[in-house]
Each structure stands twice: as C-alpha cells, then as structure tokens.
C-alpha cells in the first residue's frame, strides 16, 4: 500500500489533472495480467482498485472472460469464446 501511495503522489506532481487519466489493468497490446500472475483473486483485486482509484477506469474486452494471452499474438484472443462453458467466466 505504501508503494501505491507513493505512485499516486508522483502522479499528482506530474499531471495537471490526474482525475482525467485512464486506469486499466491490462489490454490487448501487452501481455495480459493473468499470463504474468496466474491468480484470479489478484486479478479481481487489481480490477477493483482500477475501478475505485482516481481516474477514468477502462476494462478492455477479454478481461471479463479471464483472457490470459502472453506475447503478441497470443494476447489478441478471439472476442467470443464458447460462453456455454462455465470455465469461460471469471
């Protein structure tokens, strides 16, 4: 928590209005969070933080399904998985 506090203070010094910055956990241009940390609870905690900290939260498509692609192109999984399978939901 101390590291998060330090980072938030640094942001306030570098940006005029930190409340308009975008906040996200992962996206399709980099390795997905779950490819680096195989822990759904940690991923959910990171999402909760991103939705409740200052800034504008973004959730890129795929996170809701627990996509875990690594390096490109594995991080660009198909948008529609078989949703009839319970293991495809977080």
N, C-alpha and C positions, 0 to 999 in steps of 0.2 A: 504494500500500500504506500510505503514511503517513496518508492520509485514512481508510482503513478502520480503522487502529489508533486514530485519534482518536475515530472514531464508537463503537467498541467501548468505549473508556474512558468516554465520555459516558454510554452506556447503563448501565454499571456504577454510575455515580453516581446515575442517575435511577430505577432499578428495584431492588427488593429482591432479586429472583431472576431474573437475565437468562436463566438456563437454561430457564425455562418460557415464554419469549416465542416467538411463532410467527415463522418466517422464510420468506418466499416471494419469488419473482422477479416474477411477475405474476398477475393474476386476471381474472375476467370483469366486474369493476366499474370497471376503469380501462383505459386504453389498454394493449394488450399490448406486452411488451418488444420483440418483433420489428417492431411498427409504428413504433417510435421508433428502433430500431437494426437495420438490415437486415443483420445479421451473425450467422449461426447459430453460428459458433465463439464469439463473445462471449456469446451466449445460453447455450450449453453451459457456458462458464466460470462464468457467473453461477449456473447451477443447481448446479454442483459446489460453489461457495462456499456456497450456501444449504444444501446437504446436509451440509457438513462444519464449518460455523461453530457456535458455541454457540447453543442454542435448539432449537425443535422445527420441523423442516423440513416445509413444505407444498408440494405441487405441484398446482395447480388443473387440472382437466380442460382439455385443449386444448393445453397446453404440449408434451406428448409428440408432438403432431401438427404442431407449428410454427405454431399459430394466430397470426395477426398483425393481428387486428382493431384498428382505431383507436378513434375516439369511439363512444359508445353510439348505435345498437345494433350497430355493426359488431364490437364487442368481445364479442358474445354469439353466436358462431358455433355452428352445429349441432354437437352432440357427435359424431355419427357421420358421418365423411366416407367416401368410397369407398376403403377400405383395400386394395383390389386394385391401386391405383395407387402405384408406388414413390415418387412425388414427395410423397405424403401422410405420409411418415415422416421423422422427424429422424434 
